[in-house]
Amino acid sequence: MRLWFPEVTSNTVKIMWSPPLEPNGIITGYMVTYRRDDVTIVFNSSVIVASQQEYYISSLVNNKY
């Protein structure tokens, strides 16, 4: 699996990935999870359908995520 960040600004990031070369089953979706560096408990997660292989995270705070 390849993961890359083609667009990064001070408050947004676009994440893209390729599917695994040898999946161990049918991929029905992906889960994108991230957390703030200064918060150890709060996670943000989104489930993405398998046909979509990109995700935008916005409303980030510069130097905080």
All heavy atoms as TSV, in Angstrom:
chain	resi	resn	atom	element	x	y	z
A	1	MET	N	N	0.844	-1.173	0.000
A	1	MET	CA	C	0.000	0.000	0.000
A	1	MET	C	C	0.889	1.235	0.000
A	1	MET	O	O	1.873	1.301	0.705
A	1	MET	CB	C	-0.914	-0.018	1.217
A	1	MET	CG	C	-1.800	1.167	1.335
A	1	MET	SD	S	-2.877	1.020	2.763
A	1	MET	CE	C	-4.400	1.443	2.027
A	2	ARG	N	N	0.514	2.188	-0.785
A	2	ARG	CA	C	1.249	3.449	-0.874
A	2	ARG	C	C	0.374	4.553	-0.305
A	2	ARG	O	O	-0.830	4.597	-0.558
A	2	ARG	CB	C	1.592	3.721	-2.332
A	2	ARG	CG	C	2.388	4.961	-2.528
A	2	ARG	CD	C	2.819	5.108	-3.989
A	2	ARG	NE	N	3.390	6.433	-4.147
A	2	ARG	CZ	C	3.149	7.239	-5.155
A	2	ARG	NH1	N	2.375	6.839	-6.138
A	2	ARG	NH2	N	3.678	8.417	-5.224
A	3	LEU	N	N	0.967	5.461	0.458
A	3	LEU	CA	C	0.262	6.580	1.068
A	3	LEU	C	C	1.033	7.851	0.744
A	3	LEU	O	O	2.255	7.891	0.885
A	3	LEU	CB	C	0.184	6.375	2.583
A	3	LEU	CG	C	-0.469	7.448	3.421
A	3	LEU	CD1	C	-1.962	7.485	3.149
A	3	LEU	CD2	C	-0.205	7.182	4.886
A	4	TRP	N	N	0.333	8.898	0.299
A	4	TRP	CA	C	1.015	10.151	0.019
A	4	TRP	C	C	0.088	11.330	0.303
A	4	TRP	O	O	-1.113	11.168	0.442
A	4	TRP	CB	C	1.592	10.175	-1.394
A	4	TRP	CG	C	0.639	10.154	-2.543
A	4	TRP	CD1	C	0.228	11.219	-3.280
A	4	TRP	CD2	C	-0.001	9.003	-3.117
A	4	TRP	NE1	N	-0.631	10.801	-4.269
A	4	TRP	CE2	C	-0.790	9.444	-4.197
A	4	TRP	CE3	C	0.012	7.651	-2.826
A	4	TRP	CZ2	C	-1.556	8.581	-4.971
A	4	TRP	CZ3	C	-0.754	6.789	-3.605
A	4	TRP	CH2	C	-1.513	7.265	-4.656
A	5	PHE	N	N	0.694	12.511	0.400
A	5	PHE	CA	C	0.013	13.757	0.767
A	5	PHE	C	C	0.297	14.800	-0.310
A	5	PHE	O	O	1.186	15.625	-0.163
A	5	PHE	CB	C	0.512	14.241	2.132
A	5	PHE	CG	C	0.401	13.191	3.200
A	5	PHE	CD1	C	1.438	12.290	3.424
A	5	PHE	CD2	C	-0.741	13.092	3.964
A	5	PHE	CE1	C	1.334	11.312	4.402
A	5	PHE	CE2	C	-0.864	12.122	4.945
A	5	PHE	CZ	C	0.182	11.228	5.158
A	6	PRO	N	N	-0.473	14.799	-1.418
A	6	PRO	CA	C	-0.162	15.674	-2.544
A	6	PRO	C	C	-0.473	17.157	-2.311
A	6	PRO	O	O	0.082	18.001	-2.996
A	6	PRO	CB	C	-1.014	15.117	-3.675
A	6	PRO	CG	C	-2.166	14.471	-2.984
A	6	PRO	CD	C	-1.610	13.932	-1.693
A	7	GLU	N	N	-1.348	17.451	-1.376
A	7	GLU	CA	C	-1.697	18.854	-1.094
A	7	GLU	C	C	-1.663	19.081	0.406
A	7	GLU	O	O	-2.444	18.488	1.153
A	7	GLU	CB	C	-3.103	19.172	-1.616
A	7	GLU	CG	C	-3.253	19.067	-3.114
A	7	GLU	CD	C	-4.692	19.256	-3.573
A	7	GLU	OE1	O	-5.481	19.907	-2.859
A	7	GLU	OE2	O	-5.022	18.726	-4.647
A	8	VAL	N	N	-0.769	19.947	0.835
A	8	VAL	CA	C	-0.668	20.279	2.259
A	8	VAL	C	C	-0.609	21.796	2.376
A	8	VAL	O	O	0.222	22.442	1.730
A	8	VAL	CB	C	0.600	19.657	2.900
A	8	VAL	CG1	C	0.705	20.061	4.363
A	8	VAL	CG2	C	0.592	18.143	2.752
A	9	THR	N	N	-1.506	22.361	3.169
A	9	THR	CA	C	-1.472	23.791	3.472
A	9	THR	C	C	-1.408	23.943	4.986
A	9	THR	O	O	-1.355	22.952	5.712
A	9	THR	CB	C	-2.720	24.515	2.922
A	9	THR	OG1	O	-3.862	24.122	3.691
A	9	THR	CG2	C	-2.942	24.215	1.448
A	10	SER	N	N	-1.460	25.152	5.454
A	10	SER	CA	C	-1.392	25.377	6.899
A	10	SER	C	C	-2.639	24.892	7.630
A	10	SER	O	O	-2.598	24.675	8.839
A	10	SER	CB	C	-1.162	26.856	7.206
A	10	SER	OG	O	-2.233	27.622	6.690
A	11	ASN	N	N	-3.757	24.676	6.911
A	11	ASN	CA	C	-4.966	24.216	7.606
A	11	ASN	C	C	-5.712	23.077	6.913
A	11	ASN	O	O	-6.790	22.693	7.327
A	11	ASN	CB	C	-5.917	25.377	7.884
A	11	ASN	CG	C	-6.377	26.065	6.620
A	11	ASN	OD1	O	-5.981	25.705	5.520
A	11	ASN	ND2	N	-7.208	27.061	6.772
A	12	THR	N	N	-5.151	22.517	5.824
A	12	THR	CA	C	-5.774	21.367	5.160
A	12	THR	C	C	-4.705	20.379	4.697
A	12	THR	O	O	-3.545	20.745	4.513
A	12	THR	CB	C	-6.597	21.781	3.929
A	12	THR	OG1	O	-5.725	22.354	2.964
A	12	THR	CG2	C	-7.711	22.743	4.284
A	13	VAL	N	N	-5.133	19.154	4.498
A	13	VAL	CA	C	-4.253	18.144	3.907
A	13	VAL	C	C	-5.109	17.180	3.091
A	13	VAL	O	O	-6.227	16.852	3.476
A	13	VAL	CB	C	-3.433	17.390	4.978
A	13	VAL	CG1	C	-4.316	16.606	5.915
A	13	VAL	CG2	C	-2.397	16.479	4.341
A	14	LYS	N	N	-4.601	16.806	1.939
A	14	LYS	CA	C	-5.247	15.792	1.110
A	14	LYS	C	C	-4.410	14.523	1.241
A	14	LYS	O	O	-3.202	14.534	1.005
A	14	LYS	CB	C	-5.299	16.229	-0.352
A	14	LYS	CG	C	-5.945	15.193	-1.254
A	14	LYS	CD	C	-5.950	15.677	-2.704
A	14	LYS	CE	C	-6.623	14.681	-3.612
A	14	LYS	NZ	N	-6.653	15.169	-5.005
A	15	ILE	N	N	-5.060	13.435	1.613
A	15	ILE	CA	C	-4.401	12.151	1.773
A	15	ILE	C	C	-4.869	11.256	0.635
A	15	ILE	O	O	-6.067	11.172	0.365
A	15	ILE	CB	C	-4.770	11.503	3.122
A	15	ILE	CG1	C	-4.425	12.437	4.269
A	15	ILE	CG2	C	-4.084	10.152	3.276
A	15	ILE	CD1	C	-5.047	12.022	5.581
A	16	MET	N	N	-3.935	10.580	-0.016
A	16	MET	CA	C	-4.279	9.631	-1.078
A	16	MET	C	C	-3.559	8.319	-0.804
A	16	MET	O	O	-2.507	8.306	-0.177
A	16	MET	CB	C	-3.883	10.178	-2.450
A	16	MET	CG	C	-4.634	11.442	-2.825
A	16	MET	SD	S	-4.241	12.017	-4.483
A	16	MET	CE	C	-5.131	10.818	-5.454
A	17	TRP	N	N	-4.137	7.225	-1.269
A	17	TRP	CA	C	-3.517	5.921	-1.068
A	17	TRP	C	C	-3.866	5.002	-2.228
A	17	TRP	O	O	-4.812	5.228	-2.970
A	17	TRP	CB	C	-3.962	5.300	0.245
A	17	TRP	CG	C	-5.447	5.137	0.362
A	17	TRP	CD1	C	-6.189	4.075	-0.044
A	17	TRP	CD2	C	-6.376	6.075	0.902
A	17	TRP	NE1	N	-7.529	4.289	0.217
A	17	TRP	CE2	C	-7.673	5.523	0.803
A	17	TRP	CE3	C	-6.256	7.344	1.468
A	17	TRP	CZ2	C	-8.812	6.181	1.241
A	17	TRP	CZ3	C	-7.388	8.004	1.899
A	17	TRP	CH2	C	-8.646	7.417	1.791
A	18	SER	N	N	-3.069	3.972	-2.364
A	18	SER	CA	C	-3.351	2.922	-3.345
A	18	SER	C	C	-3.769	1.680	-2.577
A	18	SER	O	O	-3.355	1.484	-1.434
A	18	SER	CB	C	-2.114	2.642	-4.198
A	18	SER	OG	O	-1.049	2.214	-3.372
A	19	PRO	N	N	-4.588	0.839	-3.174
A	19	PRO	CA	C	-5.021	-0.378	-2.472
A	19	PRO	C	C	-3.840	-1.335	-2.297
A	19	PRO	O	O	-2.843	-1.248	-3.024
A	19	PRO	CB	C	-6.083	-0.968	-3.392
A	19	PRO	CG	C	-5.835	-0.371	-4.730
A	19	PRO	CD	C	-5.185	0.952	-4.499
A	20	PRO	N	N	-3.934	-2.249	-1.353
A	20	PRO	CA	C	-2.863	-3.230	-1.159
A	20	PRO	C	C	-2.666	-4.078	-2.421
A	20	PRO	O	O	-3.627	-4.385	-3.129
A	20	PRO	CB	C	-3.349	-4.099	-0.008
A	20	PRO	CG	C	-4.555	-3.454	0.536
A	20	PRO	CD	C	-5.033	-2.436	-0.429
A	21	LEU	N	N	-1.438	-4.450	-2.693
A	21	LEU	CA	C	-1.155	-5.288	-3.853
A	21	LEU	C	C	-1.754	-6.680	-3.696
A	21	LEU	O	O	-2.187	-7.286	-4.667
A	21	LEU	CB	C	0.354	-5.384	-4.085
A	21	LEU	CG	C	1.042	-4.084	-4.477
A	21	LEU	CD1	C	2.551	-4.296	-4.569
A	21	LEU	CD2	C	0.496	-3.568	-5.795
A	22	GLU	N	N	-1.747	-7.192	-2.480
A	22	GLU	CA	C	-2.284	-8.526	-2.210
A	22	GLU	C	C	-3.240	-8.476	-1.019
A	22	GLU	O	O	-2.869	-8.850	0.099
A	22	GLU	CB	C	-1.138	-9.502	-1.932
A	22	GLU	CG	C	-0.210	-9.683	-3.112
A	22	GLU	CD	C	0.911	-10.668	-2.826
A	22	GLU	OE1	O	0.746	-11.535	-1.954
A	22	GLU	OE2	O	1.958	-10.547	-3.478
A	23	PRO	N	N	-4.474	-8.010	-1.227
A	23	PRO	CA	C	-5.423	-7.943	-0.107
A	23	PRO	C	C	-5.778	-9.352	0.375
A	23	PRO	O	O	-5.729	-10.311	-0.389
A	23	PRO	CB	C	-6.640	-7.239	-0.699
A	23	PRO	CG	C	-6.541	-7.457	-2.159
A	23	PRO	CD	C	-5.082	-7.580	-2.483
A	24	ASN	N	N	-6.094	-9.451	1.651
A	24	ASN	CA	C	-6.466	-10.764	2.194
A	24	ASN	C	C	-7.987	-10.966	2.192
A	24	ASN	O	O	-8.515	-11.745	2.959
A	24	ASN	CB	C	-5.890	-10.959	3.590
A	24	ASN	CG	C	-6.412	-9.930	4.569
A	24	ASN	OD1	O	-7.124	-9.010	4.189
A	24	ASN	ND2	N	-6.057	-10.070	5.819
A	25	GLY	N	N	-8.669	-10.264	1.318
A	25	GLY	CA	C	-10.122	-10.360	1.183
A	25	GLY	C	C	-10.617	-9.219	0.321
A	25	GLY	O	O	-9.837	-8.472	-0.261
A	26	ILE	N	N	-11.928	-9.069	0.245
A	26	ILE	CA	C	-12.531	-7.986	-0.526
A	26	ILE	C	C	-12.515	-6.719	0.325
A	26	ILE	O	O	-13.005	-6.711	1.451
A	26	ILE	CB	C	-13.975	-8.338	-0.935
A	26	ILE	CG1	C	-13.967	-9.563	-1.838
A	26	ILE	CG2	C	-14.646	-7.160	-1.629
A	26	ILE	CD1	C	-15.350	-10.113	-2.129
A	27	ILE	N	N	-11.952	-5.656	-0.215
A	27	ILE	CA	C	-11.907	-4.378	0.499
A	27	ILE	C	C	-13.232	-3.669	0.296
A	27	ILE	O	O	-13.640	-3.395	-0.831
A	27	ILE	CB	C	-10.737	-3.515	0.012
A	27	ILE	CG1	C	-9.421	-4.218	0.316
A	27	ILE	CG2	C	-10.785	-2.130	0.658
A	27	ILE	CD1	C	-8.204	-3.539	-0.231
A	28	THR	N	N	-13.929	-3.400	1.393
A	28	THR	CA	C	-15.226	-2.716	1.311
A	28	THR	C	C	-15.121	-1.251	1.713
A	28	THR	O	O	-16.036	-0.472	1.486
A	28	THR	CB	C	-16.263	-3.408	2.208
A	28	THR	OG1	O	-15.790	-3.404	3.554
A	28	THR	CG2	C	-16.496	-4.838	1.748
A	29	GLY	N	N	-14.018	-0.861	2.335
A	29	GLY	CA	C	-13.838	0.518	2.740
A	29	GLY	C	C	-12.524	0.706	3.473
A	29	GLY	O	O	-11.809	-0.244	3.758
A	30	TYR	N	N	-12.228	1.959	3.752
A	30	TYR	CA	C	-11.027	2.343	4.484
A	30	TYR	C	C	-11.443	3.205	5.658
A	30	TYR	O	O	-12.424	3.951	5.571
A	30	TYR	CB	C	-10.076	3.150	3.598
A	30	TYR	CG	C	-9.564	2.393	2.394
A	30	TYR	CD1	C	-10.183	2.508	1.155
A	30	TYR	CD2	C	-8.460	1.559	2.515
A	30	TYR	CE1	C	-9.712	1.820	0.055
A	30	TYR	CE2	C	-7.980	0.862	1.413
A	30	TYR	CZ	C	-8.610	1.001	0.192
A	30	TYR	OH	O	-8.147	0.313	-0.896
A	31	MET	N	N	-10.696	3.151	6.746
A	31	MET	CA	C	-10.939	4.030	7.878
A	31	MET	C	C	-9.746	4.972	8.015
A	31	MET	O	O	-8.604	4.520	8.101
A	31	MET	CB	C	-11.120	3.260	9.182
A	31	MET	CG	C	-11.372	4.198	10.364
A	31	MET	SD	S	-11.708	3.348	11.901
A	31	MET	CE	C	-13.388	2.870	11.589
A	32	VAL	N	N	-10.031	6.264	7.977
A	32	VAL	CA	C	-9.003	7.284	8.161
A	32	VAL	C	C	-9.158	7.811	9.580
A	32	VAL	O	O	-10.235	8.270	9.964
A	32	VAL	CB	C	-9.163	8.431	7.140
A	32	VAL	CG1	C	-8.151	9.533	7.410
A	32	VAL	CG2	C	-9.040	7.899	5.720
A	33	THR	N	N	-8.093	7.724	10.360
A	33	THR	CA	C	-8.116	8.171	11.748
A	33	THR	C	C	-6.924	9.091	11.995
A	33	THR	O	O	-5.822	8.811	11.544
A	33	THR	CB	C	-8.036	6.969	12.712
A	33	THR	OG1	O	-9.130	6.098	12.451
A	33	THR	CG2	C	-8.084	7.408	14.153
A	34	TYR	N	N	-7.171	10.189	12.677
A	34	TYR	CA	C	-6.078	11.089	13.048
A	34	TYR	C	C	-6.372	11.697	14.405
A	34	TYR	O	O	-7.500	11.671	14.881
A	34	TYR	CB	C	-5.877	12.180	11.987
A	34	TYR	CG	C	-7.037	13.123	11.807
A	34	TYR	CD1	C	-7.050	14.356	12.444
A	34	TYR	CD2	C	-8.121	12.793	10.987
A	34	TYR	CE1	C	-8.110	15.229	12.277
A	34	TYR	CE2	C	-9.177	13.652	10.812
A	34	TYR	CZ	C	-9.164	14.870	11.459
A	34	TYR	OH	O	-10.212	15.732	11.296
A	35	ARG	N	N	-5.330	12.206	15.029
A	35	ARG	CA	C	-5.498	12.857	16.331
A	35	ARG	C	C	-4.561	14.049	16.426
A	35	ARG	O	O	-3.560	14.128	15.722
A	35	ARG	CB	C	-5.209	11.898	17.473
A	35	ARG	CG	C	-3.760	11.513	17.606
A	35	ARG	CD	C	-3.524	10.683	18.867
A	35	ARG	NE	N	-2.158	10.258	18.941
A	35	ARG	CZ	C	-1.173	10.973	19.478
A	35	ARG	NH1	N	-1.414	12.156	19.983
A	35	ARG	NH2	N	0.061	10.505	19.509
A	36	ARG	N	N	-4.883	14.950	17.309
A	36	ARG	CA	C	-4.027	16.099	17.566
A	36	ARG	C	C	-2.850	15.656	18.422
A	36	ARG	O	O	-2.994	14.810	19.288
A	36	ARG	CB	C	-4.806	17.190	18.295
A	36	ARG	CG	C	-5.851	17.818	17.436
A	36	ARG	CD	C	-6.686	18.833	18.153
A	36	ARG	NE	N	-5.991	19.564	19.198
A	36	ARG	CZ	C	-6.567	20.446	19.992
A	36	ARG	NH1	N	-7.832	20.704	19.842
A	36	ARG	NH2	N	-5.892	21.060	20.920
A	37	ASP	N	N	-1.690	16.241	18.192
A	37	ASP	CA	C	-0.506	15.903	18.987
A	37	ASP	C	C	-0.668	16.262	20.457
A	37	ASP	O	O	-0.136	15.590	21.318
A	37	ASP	CB	C	0.730	16.626	18.458
A	37	ASP	CG	C	1.330	15.920	17.261
A	37	ASP	OD1	O	0.995	14.740	17.034
A	37	ASP	OD2	O	2.127	16.542	16.556
A	38	ASP	N	N	-1.407	17.316	20.742
A	38	ASP	CA	C	-1.522	17.760	22.128
A	38	ASP	C	C	-2.700	17.127	22.869
A	38	ASP	O	O	-2.964	17.449	24.008
A	38	ASP	CB	C	-1.612	19.285	22.197
A	38	ASP	CG	C	-2.814	19.845	21.449
A	38	ASP	OD1	O	-3.386	19.126	20.615
A	38	ASP	OD2	O	-3.175	20.995	21.702
A	39	VAL	N	N	-3.413	16.218	22.223
A	39	VAL	CA	C	-4.535	15.524	22.864
A	39	VAL	C	C	-4.306	14.038	22.666
A	39	VAL	O	O	-4.217	13.555	21.551
A	39	VAL	CB	C	-5.887	15.948	22.238
A	39	VAL	CG1	C	-7.030	15.184	22.877
A	39	VAL	CG2	C	-6.094	17.444	22.378
A	40	THR	N	N	-4.237	13.283	23.754
A	40	THR	CA	C	-3.915	11.861	23.624
A	40	THR	C	C	-5.141	10.968	23.517
A	40	THR	O	O	-5.022	9.813	23.161
A	40	THR	CB	C	-3.061	11.397	24.822
A	40	THR	OG1	O	-3.780	11.664	26.031
A	40	THR	CG2	C	-1.736	12.110	24.846
A	41	ILE	N	N	-6.323	11.482	23.808
A	41	ILE	CA	C	-7.503	10.623	23.836
A	41	ILE	C	C	-8.436	10.854	22.651
A	41	ILE	O	O	-9.046	9.930	22.156
A	41	ILE	CB	C	-8.276	10.822	25.167
A	41	ILE	CG1	C	-7.381	10.420	26.329
A	41	ILE	CG2	C	-9.559	10.030	25.186
A	41	ILE	CD1	C	-7.959	10.726	27.681
A	42	VAL	N	N	-8.561	12.058	22.166
A	42	VAL	CA	C	-9.554	12.385	21.146
A	42	VAL	C	C	-9.033	12.008	19.757
A	42	VAL	O	O	-8.020	12.513	19.296
A	42	VAL	CB	C	-9.898	13.888	21.183
A	42	VAL	CG1	C	-10.894	14.236	20.083
A	42	VAL	CG2	C	-10.445	14.269	22.537
A	43	PHE	N	N	-9.741	11.087	19.101
A	43	PHE	CA	C	-9.419	10.679	17.745
A	43	PHE	C	C	-10.567	11.077	16.836
A	43	PHE	O	O	-11.718	11.066	17.248
A	43	PHE	CB	C	-9.234	9.160	17.651
A	43	PHE	CG	C	-7.959	8.667	18.264
A	43	PHE	CD1	C	-7.903	8.344	19.609
A	43	PHE	CD2	C	-6.822	8.520	17.495
A	43	PHE	CE1	C	-6.731	7.886	20.180
A	43	PHE	CE2	C	-5.643	8.055	18.055
A	43	PHE	CZ	C	-5.597	7.736	19.397
A	44	ASN	N	N	-10.256	11.405	15.609
A	44	ASN	CA	C	-11.263	11.685	14.590
A	44	ASN	C	C	-11.166	10.592	13.548
A	44	ASN	O	O	-10.089	10.320	13.030
A	44	ASN	CB	C	-11.014	13.051	13.943
A	44	ASN	CG	C	-11.147	14.166	14.944
A	44	ASN	OD1	O	-12.201	14.335	15.523
A	44	ASN	ND2	N	-10.095	14.911	15.174
A	45	SER	N	N	-12.279	9.944	13.235
A	45	SER	CA	C	-12.283	8.852	12.265
A	45	SER	C	C	-13.375	9.053	11.235
A	45	SER	O	O	-14.433	9.598	11.544
A	45	SER	CB	C	-12.522	7.503	12.963
A	45	SER	OG	O	-11.481	7.202	13.827
A	46	SER	N	N	-13.095	8.589	10.028
A	46	SER	CA	C	-14.074	8.591	8.953
A	46	SER	C	C	-13.937	7.293	8.185
A	46	SER	O	O	-12.826	6.813	7.965
A	46	SER	CB	C	-13.843	9.761	7.993
A	46	SER	OG	O	-14.064	10.978	8.656
A	47	VAL	N	N	-15.066	6.724	7.777
A	47	VAL	CA	C	-15.055	5.516	6.955
A	47	VAL	C	C	-15.262	5.947	5.509
A	47	VAL	O	O	-16.192	6.681	5.200
A	47	VAL	CB	C	-16.145	4.525	7.397
A	47	VAL	CG1	C	-16.175	3.324	6.484
A	47	VAL	CG2	C	-15.911	4.105	8.842
A	48	ILE	N	N	-14.368	5.492	4.643
A	48	ILE	CA	C	-14.372	5.873	3.241
A	48	ILE	C	C	-14.696	4.631	2.408
A	48	ILE	O	O	-14.143	3.561	2.653
A	48	ILE	CB	C	-12.975	6.400	2.820
A	48	ILE	CG1	C	-12.447	7.438	3.813
A	48	ILE	CG2	C	-12.995	6.930	1.406
A	48	ILE	CD1	C	-13.291	8.649	3.974
A	49	VAL	N	N	-15.565	4.759	1.416
A	49	VAL	CA	C	-15.899	3.618	0.556
A	49	VAL	C	C	-14.657	3.187	-0.218
A	49	VAL	O	O	-13.759	3.989	-0.485
A	49	VAL	CB	C	-17.062	3.939	-0.405
A	49	VAL	CG1	C	-18.344	4.211	0.351
A	49	VAL	CG2	C	-16.708	5.098	-1.313
A	50	ALA	N	N	-14.599	1.922	-0.583
A	50	ALA	CA	C	-13.403	1.357	-1.216
A	50	ALA	C	C	-13.046	2.023	-2.539
A	50	ALA	O	O	-11.880	2.103	-2.898
A	50	ALA	CB	C	-13.582	-0.142	-1.407
A	51	SER	N	N	-14.041	2.513	-3.260
A	51	SER	CA	C	-13.763	3.134	-4.562
A	51	SER	C	C	-13.125	4.512	-4.416
A	51	SER	O	O	-12.543	5.032	-5.367
A	51	SER	CB	C	-15.048	3.242	-5.380
A	51	SER	OG	O	-15.995	4.044	-4.703
A	52	GLN	N	N	-13.222	5.113	-3.262
A	52	GLN	CA	C	-12.628	6.429	-3.019
A	52	GLN	C	C	-11.292	6.219	-2.340
A	52	GLN	O	O	-11.218	5.619	-1.273
A	52	GLN	CB	C	-13.548	7.267	-2.133
A	52	GLN	CG	C	-13.024	8.654	-1.855
A	52	GLN	CD	C	-13.973	9.450	-0.991
A	52	GLN	OE1	O	-15.154	9.151	-0.919
A	52	GLN	NE2	N	-13.454	10.455	-0.327
A	53	GLN	N	N	-10.239	6.707	-2.921
A	53	GLN	CA	C	-8.916	6.514	-2.355
A	53	GLN	C	C	-8.234	7.841	-2.083
A	53	GLN	O	O	-7.037	8.015	-2.312
A	53	GLN	CB	C	-8.083	5.621	-3.265
A	53	GLN	CG	C	-8.674	4.227	-3.326
A	53	GLN	CD	C	-8.036	3.359	-4.374
A	53	GLN	OE1	O	-7.240	3.793	-5.177
A	53	GLN	NE2	N	-8.398	2.098	-4.357
A	54	GLU	N	N	-9.035	8.778	-1.574
A	54	GLU	CA	C	-8.505	10.067	-1.147
A	54	GLU	C	C	-9.412	10.645	-0.078
A	54	GLU	O	O	-10.586	10.278	0.034
A	54	GLU	CB	C	-8.378	11.034	-2.315
A	54	GLU	CG	C	-9.699	11.422	-2.947
A	54	GLU	CD	C	-9.500	12.330	-4.139
A	54	GLU	OE1	O	-8.611	12.066	-4.960
A	54	GLU	OE2	O	-10.245	13.324	-4.222
A	55	TYR	N	N	-8.838	11.527	0.723
A	55	TYR	CA	C	-9.600	12.114	1.823
A	55	TYR	C	C	-9.001	13.475	2.132
A	55	TYR	O	O	-7.781	13.634	2.147
A	55	TYR	CB	C	-9.518	11.205	3.047
A	55	TYR	CG	C	-10.367	11.653	4.209
A	55	TYR	CD1	C	-11.748	11.543	4.175
A	55	TYR	CD2	C	-9.783	12.188	5.341
A	55	TYR	CE1	C	-12.526	11.956	5.232
A	55	TYR	CE2	C	-10.559	12.597	6.416
A	55	TYR	CZ	C	-11.924	12.479	6.358
A	55	TYR	OH	O	-12.698	12.880	7.413
A	56	TYR	N	N	-9.860	14.463	2.384
A	56	TYR	CA	C	-9.431	15.799	2.771
A	56	TYR	C	C	-9.676	15.995	4.262
A	56	TYR	O	O	-10.752	15.667	4.757
A	56	TYR	CB	C	-10.216	16.880	2.022
A	56	TYR	CG	C	-9.765	17.108	0.608
A	56	TYR	CD1	C	-10.347	16.425	-0.438
A	56	TYR	CD2	C	-8.755	18.019	0.327
A	56	TYR	CE1	C	-9.945	16.627	-1.747
A	56	TYR	CE2	C	-8.341	18.234	-0.973
A	56	TYR	CZ	C	-8.940	17.535	-2.000
A	56	TYR	OH	O	-8.531	17.749	-3.288
A	57	ILE	N	N	-8.695	16.519	4.944
A	57	ILE	CA	C	-8.871	16.940	6.334
A	57	ILE	C	C	-8.722	18.450	6.336
A	57	ILE	O	O	-7.741	18.990	5.800
A	57	ILE	CB	C	-7.824	16.299	7.267
A	57	ILE	CG1	C	-7.952	14.779	7.234
A	57	ILE	CG2	C	-7.994	16.814	8.698
A	57	ILE	CD1	C	-6.870	14.051	7.993
A	58	SER	N	N	-9.709	19.145	6.893
A	58	SER	CA	C	-9.665	20.606	6.913
A	58	SER	C	C	-9.844	21.109	8.342
A	58	SER	O	O	-9.999	20.325	9.270
A	58	SER	CB	C	-10.750	21.178	6.000
A	58	SER	OG	O	-12.022	20.756	6.436
A	59	SER	N	N	-9.819	22.395	8.483
A	59	SER	CA	C	-9.943	23.060	9.786
A	59	SER	C	C	-8.816	22.665	10.729
A	59	SER	O	O	-9.004	22.601	11.935
A	59	SER	CB	C	-11.303	22.758	10.423
A	59	SER	OG	O	-12.342	23.201	9.589
A	60	LEU	N	N	-7.656	22.383	10.168
A	60	LEU	CA	C	-6.497	22.091	11.004
A	60	LEU	C	C	-5.910	23.404	11.511
A	60	LEU	O	O	-6.122	24.469	10.923
A	60	LEU	CB	C	-5.437	21.333	10.190
A	60	LEU	CG	C	-5.875	20.002	9.596
A	60	LEU	CD1	C	-4.767	19.420	8.733
A	60	LEU	CD2	C	-6.241	19.031	10.706
A	61	VAL	N	N	-5.158	23.338	12.568
A	61	VAL	CA	C	-4.499	24.507	13.130
A	61	VAL	C	C	-3.011	24.352	12.853
A	61	VAL	O	O	-2.415	23.328	13.168
A	61	VAL	CB	C	-4.775	24.630	14.645
A	61	VAL	CG1	C	-4.054	25.827	15.219
A	61	VAL	CG2	C	-6.269	24.714	14.907
A	62	ASN	N	N	-2.414	25.362	12.247
A	62	ASN	CA	C	-1.000	25.325	11.884
A	62	ASN	C	C	-0.126	24.903	13.071
A	62	ASN	O	O	-0.274	25.426	14.173
A	62	ASN	CB	C	-0.573	26.691	11.356
A	62	ASN	CG	C	0.749	26.640	10.632
A	62	ASN	OD1	O	1.169	25.588	10.172
A	62	ASN	ND2	N	1.390	27.786	10.540
A	63	ASN	N	N	0.747	23.933	12.836
A	63	ASN	CA	C	1.681	23.408	13.847
A	63	ASN	C	C	0.995	22.715	15.014
A	63	ASN	O	O	1.568	22.580	16.089
A	63	ASN	CB	C	2.597	24.502	14.385
A	63	ASN	CG	C	3.498	25.051	13.313
A	63	ASN	OD1	O	4.007	24.298	12.494
A	63	ASN	ND2	N	3.684	26.359	13.305
A	64	LYS	N	N	-0.227	22.249	14.832
A	64	LYS	CA	C	-0.931	21.557	15.894
A	64	LYS	C	C	-1.290	20.126	15.537
A	64	LYS	O	O	-1.615	19.333	16.404
A	64	LYS	CB	C	-2.228	22.278	16.280
A	64	LYS	CG	C	-1.991	23.563	17.024
A	64	LYS	CD	C	-1.558	23.263	18.424
A	64	LYS	CE	C	-1.416	24.521	19.221
A	64	LYS	NZ	N	-0.970	24.272	20.575
A	65	TYR	N	N	-1.312	19.741	14.263
A	65	TYR	CA	C	-1.708	18.391	13.862
A	65	TYR	C	C	-0.579	17.727	13.123
A	65	TYR	O	O	0.184	18.329	12.469
A	65	TYR	CB	C	-2.968	18.420	12.985
A	65	TYR	CG	C	-4.174	18.944	13.694
A	65	TYR	CD1	C	-4.559	20.258	13.593
A	65	TYR	CD2	C	-4.932	18.093	14.484
A	65	TYR	CE1	C	-5.672	20.726	14.242
A	65	TYR	CE2	C	-6.064	18.561	15.135
A	65	TYR	CZ	C	-6.422	19.876	15.002
A	65	TYR	OH	O	-7.533	20.333	15.634
